[in-house]
């Protein structure tokens, strides 16, 4: 699966660069090849501990491609925007470094805008990138709510059996205010604290 994810990322880079260079296949091929064989990138491919980097890159690239498709599409614009935001959420959930996507979209819109004035470019970029900024805000608030802090949150060691942890996570996701009764495992007697 690591190799398949790496192939999807490399293909996404090829299509993204080809789109940004207006169809220059040689530049797109060279970019994808350098990415594919670069030693820093290949380190993440053969180690399960680094899979989150590859997943975040894959979802981030697919989100960018889908957003560019949204910009150029005459029909189904909302579908492509929804798909792009969904892929961005998947990238953020893979690794928080995906939070850079709204800025990438914002600066892409400013750079390639048809507006003459800089004020018009910035206004249009803020307007078109708003779904990503709103999604980012909601994701950061959700992360802070779950982890009880904005920064960090991975230093505590969890020693709960995995099947209970999964049930507890879904309980917390579906019932964050403890309005309903907590899910518990009668064998272990563990109840997820809310």
C-alpha positions as a printed NumPy array, in Angstrom:
array([[  0.   ,   0.   ,   0.   ],
       [  2.907,   2.382,   0.648],
       [  4.114,   1.961,  -2.929],
       [  0.601,   2.415,  -4.33 ],
       [  0.142,   5.625,  -2.343],
       [  3.527,   6.856,  -3.608],
       [  2.507,   6.094,  -7.203],
       [ -0.755,   8.011,  -6.772],
       [  1.165,  11.002,  -5.376],
       [  3.676,  10.897,  -8.252],
       [  0.888,  10.715, -10.836],
       [ -0.892,  13.581,  -9.087],
       [  2.273,  15.667,  -9.279],
       [  2.538,  14.898, -12.99 ],
       [ -1.033,  16.066, -13.65 ],
       [ -0.716,  19.107, -11.372],
       [  2.51 ,  20.33 , -12.978],
       [  1.137,  19.649, -16.457],
       [ -1.921,  21.708, -15.61 ],
       [  0.116,  24.568, -14.132],
       [  2.526,  24.627, -17.114],
       [ -0.333,  24.532, -19.645],
       [  0.299,  21.046, -20.947],
       [  4.097,  20.795, -21.009],
       [  4.496,  17.055, -20.565],
       [  8.315,  17.099, -20.378],
       [  8.363,  19.432, -17.375],
       [  5.557,  17.49 , -15.694],
       [  7.309,  14.169, -16.307],
       [ 10.618,  15.511, -14.977],
       [  8.934,  16.906, -11.854],
       [  7.159,  13.639, -11.12 ],
       [ 10.345,  11.646, -11.73 ],
       [ 12.447,  13.809,  -9.409],
       [  9.747,  13.553,  -6.752],
       [  9.473,   9.786,  -7.149],
       [ 13.191,   9.082,  -6.839],
       [ 14.266,  11.733,  -4.344],
       [ 15.843,  10.052,  -1.278],
       [ 13.914,  12.137,   1.252],
       [ 10.592,  11.134,  -0.289],
       [ 11.417,   7.464,  -0.747],
       [ 12.255,   7.241,   2.964],
       [  8.571,   7.712,   3.743],
       [  7.549,   4.976,   1.297],
       [  9.18 ,   1.979,   2.941],
       [  8.372,   2.766,   6.556],
       [  4.949,   2.26 ,   8.087],
       [  5.726,   4.931,  10.671],
       [  5.76 ,   7.52 ,   7.877],
       [  2.558,   6.45 ,   6.129],
       [  0.737,   9.506,   7.458],
       [  3.075,  11.725,   5.386],
       [  2.309,   9.792,   2.216],
       [ -1.43 ,   9.767,   2.91 ],
       [ -1.49 ,  13.483,   3.643],
       [  0.457,  14.196,   0.438],
       [ -1.875,  12.   ,  -1.602],
       [ -5.05 ,  13.602,  -0.286],
       [ -3.519,  17.082,  -0.529],
       [ -2.515,  16.624,  -4.177],
       [ -5.881,  15.107,  -5.074],
       [ -7.623,  17.997,  -3.325],
       [ -5.577,  20.52 ,  -5.295],
       [ -6.288,  18.747,  -8.582],
       [ -9.992,  18.574,  -7.8  ],
       [-10.029,  22.269,  -6.901],
       [ -8.316,  23.202, -10.156],
       [-10.909,  21.1  , -11.94 ],
       [-13.59 ,  23.041, -10.043],
       [-12.15 ,  26.324, -11.312],
       [-12.085,  25.239, -14.964],
       [-15.31 ,  23.234, -15.052],
       [-18.41 ,  24.665, -16.638],
       [-20.672,  22.074, -15.023],
       [-20.584,  20.233, -11.702],
       [-18.625,  23.031, -10.024],
       [-20.202,  22.36 ,  -6.626],
       [-19.443,  18.637,  -6.928],
       [-15.741,  19.299,  -7.53 ],
       [-15.584,  21.847,  -4.709],
       [-17.269,  19.434,  -2.295],
       [-14.904,  16.626,  -3.35 ],
       [-11.902,  18.925,  -2.922],
       [-12.949,  19.98 ,   0.585],
       [-13.615,  16.342,   1.51 ],
       [-10.132,  15.357,   0.293],
       [ -8.681,  18.266,   2.276],
       [-10.391,  16.955,   5.424],
       [ -8.897,  13.517,   4.72 ],
       [ -5.456,  15.118,   4.307],
       [ -5.81 ,  17.047,   7.568],
       [ -6.918,  13.919,   9.411],
       [ -3.886,  12.081,   8.009],
       [ -1.463,  14.752,   9.188],
       [ -2.01 ,  18.319,  10.336],
       [  0.6  ,  19.709,   7.926],
       [ -2.229,  19.694,   5.365],
       [ -3.356,  22.942,   6.997],
       [ -1.234,  24.694,   4.329],
       [ -3.782,  23.905,   1.6  ],
       [ -5.974,  26.998,   2.139],
       [ -2.897,  29.214,   1.765],
       [ -1.844,  27.367,  -1.394],
       [ -5.319,  27.851,  -2.86 ],
       [ -5.375,  31.509,  -1.756],
       [ -2.007,  32.364,  -3.328],
       [ -2.819,  30.392,  -6.473],
       [ -5.992,  32.43 ,  -6.874],
       [ -4.103,  35.694,  -6.365],
       [ -1.356,  34.708,  -8.81 ],
       [ -3.592,  33.459, -11.623],
       [ -6.481,  35.903, -11.235],
       [ -7.857,  37.913, -14.149],
       [ -8.453,  40.922, -11.911],
       [ -6.306,  43.968, -12.64 ],
       [ -6.211,  45.54 ,  -9.187],
       [ -4.51 ,  43.821,  -6.285],
       [ -7.485,  44.63 ,  -4.045],
       [ -9.811,  42.846,  -6.476],
       [ -7.481,  39.851,  -6.638],
       [ -7.323,  39.564,  -2.852],
       [-11.109,  39.939,  -2.5  ],
       [-11.79 ,  37.244,  -5.121],
       [ -9.157,  34.94 ,  -3.575],
       [-10.654,  35.29 ,  -0.082],
       [-14.128,  34.665,  -1.462],
       [-13.142,  31.562,  -3.438],
       [-10.872,  30.108,  -0.731],
       [-13.444,  30.673,   2.029],
       [-14.653,  27.038,   2.122],
       [-11.097,  25.931,   2.924],
       [-10.565,  28.558,   5.617],
       [-13.915,  27.727,   7.239],
       [-13.127,  23.997,   7.084],
       [ -9.695,  24.637,   8.596],
       [-11.218,  26.587,  11.465],
       [-13.726,  23.811,  12.169],
       [-11.032,  21.125,  11.98 ],
       [ -8.753,  22.995,  14.389],
       [-11.622,  23.558,  16.826],
       [-12.599,  19.871,  16.59 ],
       [ -8.977,  18.812,  17.143],
       [ -8.656,  21.111,  20.141],
       [-11.924,  19.819,  21.563],
       [-10.892,  16.17 ,  21.229],
       [ -7.29 ,  16.606,  22.422],
       [ -8.088,  19.366,  24.946],
       [ -5.373,  21.633,  23.495],
       [ -4.526,  23.487,  20.288],
       [ -0.882,  22.447,  19.98 ],
       [  0.565,  19.009,  20.64 ],
       [ -1.53 ,  16.457,  22.401],
       [  0.283,  13.287,  21.45 ],
       [  2.528,  12.894,  24.48 ],
       [  0.159,  10.844,  26.616],
       [  0.487,   7.075,  26.349],
       [ -2.784,   5.247,  25.801],
       [ -2.885,   1.75 ,  27.267],
       [ -6.443,   0.873,  26.333],
       [ -7.087,  -2.278,  24.248],
       [ -7.657,  -1.354,  20.61 ],
       [-11.226,  -2.683,  20.32 ],
       [-12.303,  -0.602,  23.307],
       [-10.463,   2.41 ,  21.98 ],
       [-12.283,   2.156,  18.649],
       [-15.689,   1.868,  20.34 ],
       [-14.796,   4.723,  22.651],
       [-13.699,   6.91 ,  19.756],
       [-16.999,   6.427,  17.933],
       [-18.871,   7.015,  21.16 ],
       [-16.988,  10.268,  21.659],
       [-17.492,  11.25 ,  18.031],
       [-21.227,  10.593,  18.054],
       [-21.848,  11.621,  21.65 ],
       [-19.356,  14.367,  22.579],
       [-21.552,  15.956,  25.249],
       [-22.367,  12.66 ,  27.042],
       [-26.066,  13.273,  26.469],
       [-26.524,   9.602,  25.737],
       [-25.217,   6.798,  27.914],
       [-21.535,   5.899,  27.383],
       [-20.623,   2.708,  25.539],
       [-18.859,   0.278,  27.819],
       [-17.281,  -3.154,  27.524],
       [-18.564,  -5.564,  30.156],
       [-15.458,  -7.768,  29.993],
       [-13.013,  -5.017,  30.812],
       [-15.36 ,  -2.655,  32.583],
       [-13.902,   0.405,  30.835],
       [-16.083,   3.405,  30.084],
       [-14.708,   6.137,  27.856],
       [-14.522,   9.341,  29.9  ],
       [-16.334,  12.306,  28.379]])
